[in-house]
Amino acid sequence: MSRIFSITILLLLSIQMGAQEWETPVIDGYGKIKNFKTAAVQPDSTLQYNLVFDLKDGSEKDGVNVGLFKIARTLNMLGVAGVPSEKINIVAAIHGEATFMVLNEAKYQEKQGKANPNLELMKLLKNHGVELFVCSQATAALNIKEAEMNQYVQPALSALSVLSNYQLKGYVYMP
């Protein structure tokens, strides 16, 4: 009986030791990843990563907009793979249901009745070179004035212009 118990304990310990932990190595606290060093496909540190994200969904993941979460996760995955920051260019087009995330703290509080959970992440992304553009067609439709937007976003004529312009410049579309 004690032999079976010992084998069971050893098996459980080996499973625990092999378990990957969630981490956020580049964007601290956001976009958690598990680093599987033996996965067949990994980011290539010799490539240039020019990515344009389409942020139109208003849903949240881990307390922030799901699109912002994806950008943070992308930066974390590229970082653990050793892709240098100078080989990463990320642009985001914010529109649709995601538009409200561009509000400054006071306006977000007024319109949504709570603090803007995206501001800290937007600041971190901006500090890592991510360009966040908001669709002026969406802000006009939602009656959001430029003075009501946070300092981490820039207005663009439209999300369509951001998405098409950057794809024509060779950026990969990230839905």
Buried (B, 14 or more C-beta within 10 A) or exposed (E): EEEEEEEEEEEEEEEEEEEEEEBBBBBEEBBBBEBEEEEEEBBEEEEEBBBBBBBBBBEBBBEBBBBBBBBBBBBBBBBBEEBEEEBBBBBBBBBBEBBBBBBBEEBBEEBEEEEBBBBBBBEBBBEBEBBBBBBBBBBEEEEBEEEBBBEBBBBBEBBEBBBBBBEEEEBEEBE
